[in-house]
Amino acid sequence: MTGTAPSGADDPAKATGTEFDDLAALYDRTRGGEPRGDEYAADIDRRIPPGDGPILEIGVGTGVVALGPLRRGRRVAGLDLSAPMLDRAFPRLGPVLVRADASAMPLSTASAAHAVSVWVLHAVDDPVALFAEAARVIRPGGRYVVCSAQHPHPDDRVGQVISDMARRVDTLLGHPRPRGVTADEVAGWAATAGFTATLEHLSRAWWASPADELEAIERRAWPAMRRLDDAALAKATAPAIEALASMSTAESLRRAVVDLLVLTRP
């Protein structure tokens, strides 16, 4: 598999900007950066057989997940549509990045041993096309590990507030898949491309404060928020802001359960 620096898109006219472009500068800060990325990388690494073939991250973003297998001695490559996100990934991963749409990857057939996507499918317009391309690019017998959704633990008050807010945002947008995608949807899309799916659940815990989430809301750190006008955004976020502002300012232990699917290509 070959790749280029972010500026080396095969056809710049086709590599249009994305809603993640303006978020690149604050993306790591609001998503946990390299430490949280490595937690996912460790779980993913255990589910991918050893070998020297490249692992392709579809939706590589700033590279914090792909950096994990790279540090563990694996070869990696990354694909994303957002040039500013790839600019952040380049210092971490080097010239193994391709700027392209995941539904039309400019990669050779069977060029990747395995693939990974973490928090990507909710932002994909045509998941069926993505999985068709993944099946083409991944070698027979390879795996595609997908983290598709995160569910706050019932005792995570902050997580519940943010989840409810995200649902209101999606509802106002008329989003066809409010609050992300389900494991059943992912398995169904994958099946159309011949993948078989195994669902696992990962527990996650981290420390954060309500102020962190208030700052993220103020900065509109989630792309969907930026598609609402000011009045609609205020309607969606006001209950969350009120609830978060009433909580203690101290950091608390946040907990969630992540849907992880291991998809196998026959």
N, C-alpha and C positions, 0 to 999 in steps of 0.2 A: 504494500500500500504506500502510495506517495501522497504528500501534502505540501502545502505552501504556507507562507506567512499570511496573516489575515488580509493584507493588501493585494494578494495574488489571486483573487477570484477569477475563474475562467472567463466569466462574462459579467462584468460589473453591472451591465444594464439589467440583468436578471436578478442580481443580488440586492434587492431592495432593502430599505431599512425596516426595523421591527419596533414594536412597542417596548422592547427591552433596551433599545439604544440609550435612552435617557436615564436608565436605571443602572448602567454599568458601574458608574463611579461609587454608588452606595450599595450595590448588590451584595458584596461579601459582608459588609458591616451588618446588614439587616437579615442575613441568612446564616450567620455563624462562621463564615469564612473557612479557612483551611482546617481548623480543628473539627468543625462539624462535618465538613466534606470528607475528612479522613475516617470518621465514624462510619459513614456510608460505604466508603471505599473498602474498609476492612470487612464489612459484612458481604459486600459484593465479591471481593477477592476469594472468600471461602466458598463461594458458589460457582466459581469458574474453574474448570480443570487447569492444571499446570500446562505450560507449553510456551513456545517462543513466538507464537502467532500474535499479531496485534489485536488489542482490544479497542474497538471503536466506540467512543462516547457520542451518541446522537443527541445533540443539544448540549454541547460541552460547556456552554456559558463561559465563566471566568476560569474554568479548569481546576476548581478545587477538589472535585471528585476524581478526575482522571489523574491528578497528581499522586493520589494514593497508590494505585497499581504501579505507576512509574517509579515511585520510591521503593516499591517492593520488588523491583527488578523486572517488571513486565514492559513490553513494548505497547505504546498507546498511540491513538490518533483521535482527533476530535473534529466534529462538524457542527456548525451553527450558522444561522442566518444573520446574526447581529455582529457587525464589524466592531463596534465598541466593546462588546463582550469578548470577542476574540482577541482584541488588543490587550485585554487584561490577562487572557489565558496564555498568550505567547511567551511572556517571561517565565512562566511556570513550565510550559510543555515544549517550547521550541517550535521548529518549523514542521510540525506534523498536523497542521490545522487546515481545514478547508471551509471556506465560506460558501454555503449552499443551502438550498431547501431540502429538508429530509425526505420529501416526497419525490425528489428527483436527484439522487446523489450522484455526483460526478466521480464515482469510484468503480473499479473493476468488479465484475462478478466474482464472488467467493474470495474477496481480498481481505476480509476480516475473519479472524478465528472466532471472536465473540463480540457482543455489543452490550452497551449499557445506556439507559436513559433514566435520569433522576429528575422528577418534577418537570416533565416536558409535555406529556400527552394532553394535559388540559389546555395547552396553548396551540395545539395542532389543529388546523382546519380540516384535514382529511386523514384521520388515523389509519384507515384501510390502505391508503396509498403508502403511508409510512411503513406499515408492516410488510407490504409487498416488496418495497425497496430493501427493507431489512433482510427479508428472506433471500433476496437476490445477492446481497453483499456478504452475508454471513455464510461461512462454509457449512456444508452438510455435517450434521452432528454438533454444530456450534450452539451456544446459548446466548440468549438475549435477556438480560436482567433488567427489570423495569420496576422502579419505585413510583407508584401512581397516585397514592393518596395518603394523607396523614389525618388521624382522628384524635382530637384531644381527649385525654383521660377525664372521666367524670369529675374528678376532684381538682382539675386544672381550671380554675375560674378564669384566668386570663385567656387560656386557649378556647374555652367555650365562648367567651365574648367575641374573640376574633373570628371564630368559626361562624357565629351568627351574623356578624357584620359582613363577612365574605358572601354569605348566602343572600343577604339583602342587596349587595352590590350586583351579584349575578342576576338576581330577579329583576332589578331595575334595567339591566342591560338586555333582558330577554335571552339570557344565555341558555343554550340548549342543554348544557350539563352543569347545573348549579353546583357550586362548591366542588369542582374537580370531576374526576372520572371514577367509576367504580371498578373493582377488580373483575366483576363479571363482564363489563364492557371491554376491558383490556383483553381478557381471555377470548371474547368473541371476535374482536378485530384480529387478534393474533391467529385464531383458527382459520380465518379466511385466507391466510398466507401459509397455512400448513404447520404452524407452531402448535405444540402441546404445552399446556400451562400447569404449573404447580404454584399454589398461593401459600405464602408464609407471612407471618406477622412479626414485626420487629418492635421492641420496646425502646423508646427514646426518652432521655431525661437530660435537662440542662437548666442552668440558672439564668434567670432574666427578671427584669422589673417591669411593672406597668408603664413606666416612663419610656422604656425602649419601644413598646408598641405605640404609645402616643406619638413618639417621634416618627415612627414609620408611617403612621396615618397622616401626620402633617406633611411628610415628604412624598406622600402618595407612592409608597414603596412597592405596591402591587400594580401590575400593568392594568388590570381591569378598572381600578379606581380612576385612572387617567382618561378613561373613555366616557366618564360621566361629567356633565356640566356641574357648576358649583352648587346649584340648588339640589340636584339629585345626590351629589356626593355628601352634602350636609345631611340630607335625609337618611342616607345609608350609614353614616359614621357617627351621628350625634348620640345614639344610645350607647355605642361602644366608648366614645370619649367620656361620657358621663360616668359609665361604670368603671372605667380604668382610673379616672381621676379620683374616685371615691376610695380606691384601694390603697393599702400601705405602699409607700414608695420603696420599701426594701425589696431586694431580690428574693424571689421565691423559686422553689423547685418546680419546673414545668415538666409535664409528662405527656407522652402521646404514643399512639400505636400506628405503625407504618405498614401499608400494604406493599409487599414485595412479591413480584411474580418472576419465577424462573421459567422462561420460555425456551423450549428446545426445538431446534430445526432438524427435521428427519434427515 
